[in-house]
Amino acid sequence: MENRDSQQEPRTPQTPQTSRPACPVCGGPLIEIRAKLQCARCHRICETCCEGGPG
């Protein structure tokens, strides 16, 4: 039997990804204002999945 570990690509260290929310319209950063996420760039209010919005 062949050793599968020798056939795998070498692992590269990955930087941890932070989950920073972004505006689905313009990609700007979201900030929380009065318990709602609002885009700092275009000022759109982005709904959460619990409020009927996407995702």
C-alpha positions in Angstrom: 0.0 0.0 0.0 1.2 3.5 -0.8 1.5 6.1 1.8 -1.0 8.8 1.0 0.8 11.4 3.1 3.7 11.4 0.6 1.3 12.3 -2.2 -0.3 15.3 -0.6 0.9 18.8 -1.3 2.9 20.4 1.5 0.8 22.5 3.8 1.3 26.2 3.8 0.7 28.3 6.9 -2.5 30.2 6.6 -3.3 33.5 8.3 -6.5 33.4 10.3 -9.4 35.0 8.5 -11.5 37.4 10.5 -15.1 37.6 9.6 -15.5 41.3 8.9 -18.9 42.0 7.5 -19.1 43.9 4.2 -21.9 45.7 2.5 -23.5 43.6 -0.2 -24.1 46.7 -2.4 -20.8 48.5 -2.4 -18.4 46.3 -0.3 -17.9 49.0 2.3 -17.4 48.2 6.0 -20.5 47.7 8.2 -20.9 49.4 11.5 -23.6 48.7 14.1 -26.0 51.6 14.8 -29.0 51.0 17.0 -28.7 47.2 16.7 -28.7 47.4 12.9 -25.7 46.9 10.6 -25.3 50.0 8.4 -22.7 50.6 5.7 -20.2 53.2 6.6 -19.7 54.1 2.9 -23.2 54.1 1.3 -25.3 54.1 4.5 -27.5 51.2 3.4 -29.0 49.3 6.3 -28.1 45.6 5.8 -30.7 43.2 7.3 -29.7 40.0 9.0 -31.1 36.6 8.3 -33.3 36.9 11.3 -34.9 40.0 9.9 -35.8 38.5 6.6 -32.7 39.6 4.6 -30.3 37.3 2.7 -27.7 35.2 4.5 
